[in-house]
Amino acid sequence: MASYSSPVVAEIGGVRQYVVLHNGGLTGVAAKDGELLWSWGKKPPYGDVVMPTPLVSGDLVYISAGYKPSTCDLIKVTADNGKFSTENLYTDVRSQNRVMKSIVNGPVLVDGHVYGYSDRNGWVCQDLKTGKQVWSEKGALGPGSVIHADGNLYCYGEDDGKVVLVEASPKGWAEKGSFKLPQKAAAPAKSGRNWTPPVIANGYLFLRDQELLFCYKIK
């Protein structure tokens, strides 16, 4: 069943393809003709919506989802004579699967480390290949989304509109500055928060609450 996750364009095994996260797991579809190349099944399947976007690094696909079952997985996709197979590299150690639990917005990958907000764990840095947690920070900022640029993480709080600039480093949470949006939506939906992730383009940072759009020059 399709959900909210966006497909990602990647080249794996020399084949350009779309990698899609859905309720049943993960799928690779040929960009050329839509052929199903490979599929990895989540057992049990995700019981509710799946929102985060997969991260692709070579032949590795990282996924994280916060609704039951709330886990993260690293899928290795292998190509052999045009045939694809998959293997979950985090399967053997349960603690690895529980490090990153992304409910709404997914993490980012920077130099072999995954950074993002994990449900009940706070802001987390995770080693991509081993799956081990490198550090976590619970007190500096609540739940939110993140984008990466020029060695920095732009972390955007979904509850209060706070933006924190953090160095993208496995050494720890190193805050370099912060601010709050100057204005809030006049009639925000009570059931929603600032769930739109930040966007960076041409040296500008775009931030949106439920009704308003803000633009900051960061170059």
C-alpha distance (Angstrom), angle and dihedral (degrees) to the residues before:
residue distance angle dihedral
M1 . . .
A2 3.80 . .
S3 3.78 118.7 .
Y4 3.83 137.9 174.0
S5 3.82 100.3 -66.8
S6 3.81 116.6 115.4
P7 3.82 119.8 -127.9
V8 3.80 118.6 -112.6
V9 3.80 125.9 -142.3
A10 3.81 112.3 -132.3
E11 3.77 142.7 154.7
I12 3.80 112.7 -129.5
G13 3.78 123.0 169.6
G14 3.80 89.5 -2.2
V15 3.80 92.2 -60.0
R16 3.81 122.4 115.6
Q17 3.78 107.6 -134.2
Y18 3.78 148.5 157.0
V19 3.80 115.8 -111.2
V20 3.80 112.4 -153.7
L21 3.81 130.7 -171.6
H22 3.81 114.3 -154.0
N23 3.80 139.5 157.7
G24 3.79 92.8 -81.3
G25 3.80 95.8 49.4
L26 3.78 133.6 -94.0
T27 3.80 132.8 -25.1
G28 3.81 137.7 -172.9
V29 3.83 118.0 -151.1
A30 3.82 125.0 -173.1
A31 3.80 111.4 -111.1
K32 3.79 91.0 -149.1
D33 3.80 100.3 60.2
G34 3.82 109.6 -7.0
E35 3.81 94.6 -104.8
L36 3.80 115.2 162.2
L37 3.81 103.5 -115.1
W38 3.78 102.1 176.2
S39 3.78 143.0 -19.4
W40 3.80 134.7 -158.4
G41 3.80 118.2 -160.7
K42 3.80 124.2 -142.1
K43 3.82 110.4 -140.3
P44 2.92 113.1 -128.8
P45 3.82 93.4 19.3
Y46 3.79 121.1 -124.4
G47 3.79 106.7 -80.2
D48 3.80 98.3 -153.4
V49 3.80 138.8 19.8
V50 3.80 121.5 -31.6
M51 3.80 114.2 -150.3
P52 3.84 115.3 159.8
T53 3.80 120.3 96.0
P54 3.83 118.6 -121.0
L55 3.81 119.7 -110.1
V56 3.81 116.0 -135.6
S57 3.81 123.5 -159.2
G58 3.80 113.2 171.5
D59 3.79 106.3 -59.1
L60 3.81 93.1 -14.7
V61 3.80 123.6 96.3
Y62 3.82 118.1 -167.1
I63 3.79 120.0 -161.0
S64 3.79 133.5 178.5
A65 3.80 131.9 -176.9
G66 3.78 130.7 175.8
Y67 3.79 102.5 -158.8
K68 3.79 119.7 85.1
P69 2.91 118.4 -35.8
S70 3.82 85.4 35.5
T71 3.79 107.3 -168.1
C72 3.77 145.5 123.3
D73 3.79 122.7 -127.4
L74 3.80 137.1 -172.0
I75 3.78 112.5 -147.7
K76 3.80 120.2 -163.7
V77 3.80 111.6 -153.2
T78 3.81 114.1 -157.4
A79 3.81 125.4 -166.8
D80 3.81 120.1 -155.7
N81 3.82 120.0 173.3
G82 3.78 91.8 -27.7
K83 3.81 94.2 -46.8
F84 3.80 120.9 112.5
S85 3.80 129.6 -149.9
T86 3.80 132.7 179.4
E87 3.80 137.2 -144.2
N88 3.81 130.1 -176.1
L89 3.81 106.9 -133.8
Y90 3.83 93.8 -168.1
T91 3.81 96.6 54.9
D92 3.79 100.3 98.7
V93 3.81 99.3 56.3
R94 3.81 114.2 51.9
S95 3.81 93.8 -164.4
Q96 3.80 90.0 62.8
N97 3.79 91.2 57.7
R98 3.81 92.1 55.5
V99 3.82 99.8 51.8
M100 3.82 98.5 88.3
K101 3.80 118.6 34.4
S102 3.79 108.8 170.5
I103 3.79 115.3 -171.0
V104 3.81 105.7 176.0
N105 3.80 111.1 -3.3
G106 3.77 124.5 31.1
P107 3.81 131.8 -133.0
V108 3.82 131.3 -100.5
L109 3.79 130.3 -121.3
V110 3.81 119.4 -130.3
D111 3.82 123.8 171.6
G112 3.78 96.1 -28.0
H113 3.82 96.2 -42.2
V114 3.80 130.0 101.5
Y115 3.83 118.0 -140.3
G116 3.78 127.1 -170.7
Y117 3.78 148.9 102.7
S118 3.79 115.2 -64.7
D119 3.81 120.2 -162.1
R120 3.83 109.4 -105.2
N121 3.81 90.8 -6.2
G122 3.81 99.0 74.5
W123 3.80 123.5 -143.5
V124 3.77 108.3 -11.2
C125 3.79 141.4 -167.6
Q126 3.80 113.8 -156.1
D127 3.79 130.4 -175.7
L128 3.80 105.2 -119.6
K129 3.80 100.4 -145.9
T130 3.81 100.1 38.7
G131 3.82 96.8 33.6
K132 3.80 90.5 -138.5
Q133 3.80 121.5 143.0
V134 3.81 111.5 -111.6
W135 3.80 98.4 -174.9
S136 3.80 142.6 -25.2
E137 3.82 135.0 -155.2
K138 3.80 121.0 -161.5
G139 3.79 105.3 165.3
A140 3.80 106.4 51.3
L141 3.80 100.6 65.2
G142 3.80 137.8 1.7
P143 3.82 127.3 -129.0
G144 3.77 115.7 -38.8
S145 3.78 151.1 124.2
V146 3.79 132.2 -83.7
I147 3.79 142.9 -154.1
H148 3.80 129.9 -174.4
A149 3.80 131.9 -135.6
D150 3.82 135.3 155.6
G151 3.80 95.1 -7.3
N152 3.79 94.4 -49.3
L153 3.79 135.9 106.5
Y154 3.80 117.4 -138.4
C155 3.81 102.6 -154.1
Y156 3.80 116.3 -167.1
G157 3.81 120.1 -162.9
E158 3.80 112.7 -137.4
D159 3.82 95.5 -155.9
D160 3.81 104.8 46.4
G161 3.82 105.5 16.7
K162 3.80 92.1 -116.3
V163 3.80 117.5 156.4
V164 3.80 120.1 -156.9
L165 3.80 125.9 -170.6
V166 3.81 109.9 -145.9
E167 3.78 130.2 178.6
A168 3.80 110.3 -112.9
S169 3.79 95.7 -125.4
P170 3.81 135.1 135.2
K171 3.81 87.7 -139.9
G172 3.82 92.4 81.0
W173 3.80 146.9 -81.0
A174 3.82 103.3 -38.7
E175 3.80 109.7 178.8
K176 3.80 115.6 -154.8
G177 3.82 99.9 178.3
S178 3.79 145.1 -34.4
F179 3.80 144.4 -158.4
K180 3.80 140.3 172.8
L181 3.76 128.4 -123.8
P182 3.82 108.6 -93.8
Q183 3.79 95.0 -134.1
K184 3.79 140.2 28.0
A185 3.78 131.5 -147.0
A186 3.79 112.2 -85.6
A187 3.79 94.5 -135.9
P188 3.82 109.2 22.9
A189 3.79 119.3 -179.9
K190 3.79 108.8 -104.7
S191 3.79 91.1 -141.9
G192 3.81 94.0 54.9
R193 3.79 141.4 62.3
N194 3.80 136.9 -167.5
W195 3.80 92.8 -61.6
T196 3.81 99.0 150.9
P197 3.82 105.9 105.6
P198 3.82 120.2 -128.6
V199 3.80 119.0 -95.6
I200 3.81 128.3 -152.5
A201 3.80 121.2 -161.0
N202 3.82 131.8 160.1
G203 3.78 93.2 -12.2
Y204 3.81 95.5 -48.3
L205 3.81 129.0 113.3
F206 3.80 115.7 -145.5
L207 3.80 120.0 -159.4
R208 3.78 127.6 -179.6
D209 3.75 133.2 -170.0
Q210 3.80 117.5 -171.2
E211 3.81 95.5 -68.4
L212 3.81 110.3 4.3
L213 3.80 131.5 70.1
F214 3.81 122.4 -152.9
C215 3.80 128.7 -167.8
Y216 3.82 126.0 -160.0
K217 3.79 128.2 -174.3
I218 3.80 107.3 -130.8
K219 3.81 102.8 161.2
